[in-house]
């Protein structure tokens, strides 16, 4: 898992102009992933 974290950090840093921009992009992705997990949890309860 740590390798994936480093890979993601490298990606965000390389795609961003500043470290702050990279952090904001990472936080946005985290919110999207969290939302997807919530949707899947709701789907599994209705099945």
C-alpha positions in Angstrom: 0.0 0.0 0.0 2.9 2.4 0.8 4.1 2.0 -2.8 0.7 3.2 -4.1 0.8 6.2 -1.8 4.2 7.2 -3.0 3.1 6.7 -6.6 0.0 8.9 -6.1 2.1 11.6 -4.4 4.6 11.6 -7.2 1.7 11.8 -9.7 0.0 14.7 -8.0 3.3 16.6 -7.6 4.3 16.1 -11.2 0.9 17.2 -12.5 0.7 20.3 -10.3 2.5 23.7 -10.3 2.8 23.9 -6.5 2.7 21.5 -3.6 -0.4 23.2 -2.4 -2.1 22.5 -5.7 -1.0 18.9 -5.5 -2.5 18.6 -2.0 -5.8 20.1 -3.1 -6.0 17.7 -6.0 -5.3 14.8 -3.6 -8.0 15.9 -1.2 -10.5 16.2 -4.0 -9.7 12.6 -5.1 -10.0 11.4 -1.5 -13.5 12.9 -1.3 -14.5 11.3 -4.6 -13.2 7.9 -3.4 -15.0 8.3 -0.1 -18.2 9.1 -1.9 -17.8 6.0 -4.1 -17.4 3.8 -1.0 -20.5 5.3 0.5 -22.5 4.6 -2.7 -21.3 1.0 -2.8 -22.2 0.5 0.8 -25.7 1.8 0.1 -26.0 -0.5 -2.9 -25.0 -3.5 -0.9 -27.7 -2.8 1.7 -30.4 -2.7 -1.0 -29.4 -5.9 -2.7 
